[in-house]
Amino acid sequence: MALIRGTTCNFPCPVCLVPGTQLSDGSEHPLRTSESMQQVYKEAKAMASKTQRDEYLTNYGLCNVEVVRN
């Protein structure tokens, strides 16, 4: 939840990857799992430029924020 860009982003749902334009159409979309979003974040971290990372993460409705686990 901490990494989602918010209700006005392209993918505002915290549960699945439904585009904001299709929120009310009732179609099914891939779930936003911890594992899949961690993989997206790892792929973004490996990118060379901040611009590339931000664009990639935006495509999933995520922010480039480091999450530290205890």
MARVOPA-638353 format. One record per residue (C-alpha): x, y negated, z. Coordinates in pm, 1 decimal. Each point is the difference from the previous one (the first is absolute). Layout:
<site px="X" py="Y" pz="Z"/>
...
This chain:
<site px="0.0" py="0.0" pz="0.0"/>
<site px="280.0" py="-243.0" pz="82.2"/>
<site px="132.2" py="1.2" pz="-356.0"/>
<site px="-329.2" py="-54.0" pz="-187.4"/>
<site px="-22.3" py="-343.0" pz="-161.8"/>
<site px="-361.1" py="-62.7" pz="107.2"/>
<site px="-349.9" py="-20.5" pz="-140.1"/>
<site px="93.7" py="-222.0" pz="-293.4"/>
<site px="275.1" py="226.3" pz="-137.7"/>
<site px="-28.8" py="233.5" pz="-299.8"/>
<site px="-45.4" py="308.9" pz="225.1"/>
<site px="-173.1" py="-123.0" pz="318.7"/>
<site px="-122.0" py="332.6" pz="139.4"/>
<site px="210.2" py="140.2" pz="288.6"/>
<site px="-125.0" py="353.9" pz="-77.1"/>
<site px="37.0" py="37.9" pz="-376.2"/>
<site px="149.6" py="-165.8" pz="-307.0"/>
<site px="-321.9" py="-142.5" pz="-141.8"/>
<site px="58.5" py="-315.7" pz="-204.5"/>
<site px="-175.5" py="-303.8" pz="143.9"/>
<site px="-208.5" py="-29.4" pz="-316.3"/>
<site px="-143.3" py="351.3" pz="52.7"/>
<site px="-83.4" py="-12.2" pz="371.4"/>
<site px="-373.5" py="32.0" pz="-50.9"/>
<site px="-19.2" py="240.7" pz="-294.1"/>
<site px="15.7" py="316.8" pz="213.3"/>
<site px="275.8" py="169.2" pz="-199.3"/>
<site px="265.8" py="210.8" pz="172.4"/>
<site px="362.5" py="-110.1" pz="28.9"/>
<site px="319.9" py="152.5" pz="144.7"/>
<site px="29.1" py="-18.9" pz="377.1"/>
<site px="252.8" py="-229.6" pz="161.4"/>
<site px="186.1" py="253.9" pz="216.1"/>
<site px="292.2" py="-72.5" pz="229.8"/>
<site px="221.9" py="224.4" pz="-208.5"/>
<site px="-92.6" py="-154.3" pz="-334.7"/>
<site px="37.6" py="-357.5" pz="125.0"/>
<site px="335.3" py="81.5" pz="164.6"/>
<site px="116.0" py="136.1" pz="-335.5"/>
<site px="-112.5" py="-317.9" pz="-177.5"/>
<site px="183.3" py="-209.0" pz="259.9"/>
<site px="319.5" py="208.8" pz="-36.8"/>
<site px="-13.1" py="-34.7" pz="-379.1"/>
<site px="-42.9" py="-375.3" pz="36.0"/>
<site px="295.4" py="-25.1" pz="240.5"/>
<site px="221.3" py="169.1" pz="-259.6"/>
<site px="-77.1" py="-265.3" pz="-263.1"/>
<site px="271.0" py="-248.3" pz="-86.7"/>
<site px="-184.1" py="-330.9" pz="28.3"/>
<site px="-250.6" py="-151.6" pz="240.5"/>
<site px="-222.7" py="-89.6" pz="-294.8"/>
<site px="-13.9" py="363.2" pz="-114.3"/>
<site px="-75.7" py="118.7" pz="353.9"/>
<site px="-276.4" py="-254.2" pz="50.5"/>
<site px="-163.4" py="78.1" pz="-334.8"/>
<site px="14.6" py="374.7" pz="66.8"/>
<site px="-144.4" py="-32.5" pz="349.6"/>
<site px="-269.6" py="-238.8" pz="-120.9"/>
<site px="-117.1" py="271.2" pz="-239.9"/>
<site px="-88.5" py="202.7" pz="311.2"/>
<site px="-130.5" py="-295.5" pz="201.7"/>
<site px="300.6" py="12.5" pz="235.4"/>
<site px="234.7" py="-260.3" pz="148.2"/>
<site px="375.4" py="34.0" pz="28.0"/>
<site px="16.8" py="27.2" pz="380.3"/>
<site px="243.6" py="220.3" pz="189.4"/>
<site px="-180.6" py="227.3" pz="245.5"/>
<site px="208.6" py="128.6" pz="288.1"/>
<site px="-114.7" py="309.2" pz="187.9"/>
<site px="101.9" py="70.8" pz="356.7"/>
